[in-house]
Amino acid sequence: MPQTKLNILQVLRAPIGGLFRHVLDLSLELEKRGHKVGMVIDNSMHYIQTDEWHKQMEQNFKLGIHTLNMSRKFGITDFTNPFTLNKLAHSLDVNVLHGQGAKGGFYSRLARPKNSIALYTPHGGVLNYDQNSVAGKIFNNIEKMLMHRTSAIVFESAFVKNKYIERIGSPKFPAPVVLNGLLENEFLPIKTISKPFDFSFIGELRSVKGIEFLIDALVNLVNSDGEPAKLVIAGDGPMRTELEAKISDLNLSKRVKFLGVRNAREVLAMGKCLVIPSLKESLPYVILEAAAAKVPLISTTVGGIAEIFGPTTSSLIKPANVDELKSAMQGFLDNEKAAKQEAKVRFDFVEKNFTIRKMVDEIEQLYLSTLKN
């Protein structure tokens, strides 16, 4: 383990979702390795876990938990927050400011004190905007202007790196791809419940996740017992009411169950096959978690998903295509044995390439080598 101990601030907007899970895992492991870590997060919204989470995290992170008003939309606080963050970084004698996501990356690089480094991990971020839209053009230009204040970029997938180079340009600083890593216990097998649903979905209930296509595909599916296929949905979001209405209109209410936000492994145990019909993604943790648990998967050829599927990429389907999705789902129902064999091949690939130790080793070394230069 390196002898140099660092003071690190992780800067992100929302303490929810896959981005937050990545930052939390990384930060806890860095603390175990003797570094001091703090987080700067948004205070403009109330998150379900915030109050309890603050108490727990204050005990884990030596540099504490700090808040700024980080609105999703661009506003006046985006001019003042970098100055506030700069003062905080000085007071904590920070070596490393690591911005996670669009807002975190924006603030951390503008706030970078002397004798410190500022890194950025996009997690999609500005790259999710249509590059021909007004917002896309503005954010792409901001990203280009920030390149001279960037010490390094950590790309979570080759897909995101290629997209960044295409839109922003080739980085003149270290820009490795560091794949997300799973904890050791996430590679343990899951015991499926006695009467599982045929399919499960885990994620935010918003249009980019493609869940409306999943519901349409479910309509006439029949499982091996001759019964209509059933779906369990875990997550919440702005489309929930719309989706419930759609399910009712299609007479699927007895075949679809909403759970709300739940632990991923709990939900994976409830379904025989996880379906993630996303229209856009970066490198989704939920697919990693299912692969590590040897759960059969159906997903789309978007973002970095193919990098998780590895030798099984040929089974990925086109996004926004109900017929192709329906065919893949019926194919699973007709031949679960083949799907489980494919899941084993995918598990072997993920177990080798997506571990927490590998991820943190690479990011920690990047911090240290960038500081030396």
N, C-alpha and C positions, 0 to 999 in steps of 0.2 A: 504494500500500500504506500502511495506517495507520502513523503514526510511533510510537504507543504500543506498547511491548513488554510482554507479559504473562507471568506465571508461572502455569502451568496444571497442575492435577492432575486426571487422568482416573481415576475410581474405578469399578471393575467387579469382578465376582466371578471368572468363568471366562475365561481367555485362549484361548477356542475359539469356533467358530461365527460366525454372521453379526454378532452384537453386537460381538465382538472385532475382526472384520474392519473394521467401521465405525469403531471407536475407533482402530484402528491407522492407517487411511487418513487420518482427521481429524488425528491427532496428528503424523504425519510431515509432512503439508502445513503445519500450524501451525509446526512447527520450521523448515521451509524459509522461512517468512515472517518469521522472526526471533524468534518467541516461544520461551520455555523451557517444555518439557512434561515431566511425569513421569507414571507410572502406579502405581496401588495395586491389587494383585490378590490373589487367594486363595492361601494356602499350604497348605491342608488336603488337597489332592489332588495327585497326580502327573500332570501332563499330558505327553503324548508329546514336545511340542516345548519344554518348559520350560527345561531346562538350556542347550541351544543358543540358544534364543530369548532368554534373559536376557543372554547375552554379546553378542548382536547388538543388542538393544534398549538396553543400557547405552551403546553407542556412538552411538545415534541420539537419545536423549532426555537433555537436559542436566539435568533434575531427577531422573533415575534411575528405577529400578524398585524398588518397595517392596511388601512382602507383609503381609497380615493373615490371621488364621484366619476365613474367611468361609464358614461352613457354609451349605448351601442351606436347611436348616431353621433356625427361630428357636432361639437358645440363649443361654447366658451371655455369649459373646463379643460378642453384639449390644449389650450394655450397656457393655462396655469399649472396643470398637473406635472409637466416635466420639471418645472422649477421646484415644486414641492418634493417630488421624487429625488431630485438632485440633492436637496438639503438632507433628506432622510438617508440617502446613500452615504453622504459625508459623515453624518452623525454616527452611523453604524460601521464606518471604516470599511465599506464594501469593496471587494476586489472584482466581483462579477455581478453584472446586471443581466439577467436572462429574461428577455421578453417573450412571452408565450401567446401566440395569436396576434391578430392585427393591432389591437390597442396596446397590448403589452409590449409588442415590438416597437411601436411608435414611441411610447413613453420612455422605454429603457434606453433607446439610442439617443434621443434628445437629452435625456437626463444624465448621460454618462459622465462621471467625474474624471478628472485627470488621474493618471496612474491606475485606471481600472479598465475593464473590457466590457463591451456590450454585445451580447449575442441575441439572436432572434430565431425562433422556431415558428414558421408560418401556421401550421395546422390548417392549411387551406387559406384562412385569412382573406387578404385582399384578392387572392387568386380565385376566390369563389365568385367575384363579380364578373359580369359580362364585360370583356375588355373594350367593347365598342359602345358601352353605355357611358353616360356622363360620369357616374360614380366610379366606374371601372377605370376610365381615363385619369380621373383625379387621383385615385389611390395608387395607380401604377406610377404616375409622375412623382407622387410623394415618396414611394418606395425607391425610385431611382435617386432622388435627392438624399435619401437617408443612407445610401450605400457607403458614402465616405465616412459615416459615423459608425459603421458596422464592423465589429472585430471578427465575427464569424457568424455563419448561419448553419443551424442544424436542421436538415431536412428529414422528416419522418418517413419519407418514401421517395423512391426514384421518380415516381410520377410527379410529385410536387416539385422536385428539383428541376425536372425537365420543363415543367410549366413555368416556373420562375424564370429560367434562362430564356425561354421563348418570349415572355412578356417584359421582363425587366432587364435582362442582359446577363452575361457571364460574371459571376462574382470574382473580385480581385483579392479575395480573402479566403481563408479556409471555409469550405462548404460541404462537409461530409453528409452522407445519408446514414442516419442512425435509426435503426428500426425499433419500434416500441417493444418493450419486454414485459413478459408475464412473470408473476411470482411463482415460486416452486409449487405451492399448493394448488395452483390453477391447472396444473398438469395431471392432477389426480382424476380418476374416472368419476363420473356422475351416475348415481343410481336413479334410473327413471322411475317415476311414480307408477303405481299398479295400473291405473287407467289414464294413460297420457293423452294429450291432444295430439292430433296428427302433425300439426305445425305450430311454430311459435314465432313471434316477432318481438324484438326488443329495440327500443329506440324512441326518439322524440316523435311526437305525432305532428309532423309538418310535411308539406308537399314534397320537399327535396328527398324525403325518405321513400317515396313511391308506394306508400302503404295502400293508397286507393287502388292501385293496380293489383295488389295482393288480394284485396277483398273481391274485386271483379273476377280474379282467377279462381277463387274458391267456390264459386257458385255451383257448378255441376260436378265437382270432384267427389269421387267415391273411393273409400279405402278398401283394403283387402277383405274386410268383413262384410262388404256390401253396404256399409253405412255412409252417409254424407260426411265428408271430412270436416274436422273441427280445428279451430284456430284459437290460440291464446295470445293476447296482446299485452305487453308490459311497456309502460312509458306514459308520458303525458305531453300535452302541447296544444297549440292553438287550433288544431284540426279535430280535436276529440269530438266535439258536438257534431260537426259535419260528418265525421266517420260513423258515429252512432246512427245518425239519420240515414246514411247510405246503407248501412247494415240492415236497418229496419225495412227500408224500401225494397231490398233484395230478399227479404224473408230469411235472413241469416242470423237473427237474434239468438236462436237456440244453439247455434253452431260457433259463435264467436264470444269470447269472454275477455273483458277488460280488467286488468289487474291494478293499473296505476303503476307508479314507480316501484320496482322491486330489484333485489339483487340478481345479477345476471345468471349465476349458477343455479339459483332457486328456480328461475324460469326455464333454464335449459333442461332441468330435470322434469319439467311438465310437458315438454313437447318432443316428439320423435325426430323432428327436423326443423332447424332454424331457417327462416326465410328473410333475407335482407334485400329487398328490391330497390335499392337506392338509385337515385338519379345522379347524385354527386356524393363523393366521399373523399377522404384523405387516406388514412390507414386505420379503419375502425376497430376499436378494441373488442367490440362484441363478437366480431368474426374471429378474432384471435382467440377469445375465450371459448367459443364453440369448438374451434379447431383443436385447442388444447384439451378439451373435454371429450374429444372423439365423437362429437355430435354431428350427424350429417348436415350439410349446408347447401342452400340454394341462394345464389347471389348474382349480381350484375357485373358487367365489365366496365366499372367506373373507378376512377381514382387509383389507389394503390392496392385494391382488393386482389388483383392478380398476383401481387408480390407475396400475399399471404397464402393463396391457393397453390403457388409453386407448381409442382408436377401435376396438379389436378386442374389447371386453368381452363382446360378444354370444356369443362362442365359449366363454366360461367355463361350467363345469358345476356342478351341485349337489354338495356333499360327501357322502361316505358313501353313494353311489349307484352300485352296480356296473354296473347296466344302462346308465346314462347315460355312465359312464366307458368301458365296452366299446364303446358306439356311437361315441363321439368317437375312440377309438383305431382302430376299424375304418374310420371316415371318413377318418382320416389315411392309412391303408394304401391305401385306394381312390383317393385323390386327393392325392398329395403335392404336386403343382403348386399347387393352391389353398392348401395349408398354407404353402408357401414364399412365395406372394404376400402372405398375411396376415402372415407374419413380417417382410417388408420394410416393411409399413405400421407395424408395432409398433416396428421399429428406428428409423424416422424420428421417432416420438414419444419414444422413450427417449433418443435422441441429443440431442434438444433440451432435455429436462427433467431428466435424471439424470446430471449430470456432477460430478466431484469438485470442480472449480473453483466451480461454482454452490453446492454444498453447503457448502464451507468458507468462501466469501465470506459467506454468510448467517449461519453460526454465529459467525464471527469478529466480524462487525458487531454481532451480538446481545451477545457478551461486552462489547464496547467501549461500546455504548449503555447497557447495564444498569449497568455500573460508573459511568458518568457520573451516572446517576439515583440 
